[in-house]
Amino acid sequence: MAKKSVIARSKKPPKFSTRAVSRCFKCGRKRGYLRDFGLCRICFREMASQGEIPGVKKASW
């Protein structure tokens, strides 16, 4: 989990648009971020397996 200061800094508007960092709203992780859901891959997997994300189910083929 990211430090509170790092999360607060990423929420402020950046000086330049390329410096904007997208972070998981649940844990604050910046790597492995899924734009469609606003979550990192780890939180996405946890929430999807618990059925907390509507329209997402585990694939089996």
ABEGO torsion letter per residue (X at the ends): XBBAAAAAAAABBBABAAABBBBBAAAGBABGBBAAAGBBAAAAAAAAAAGABBGBBBBBX
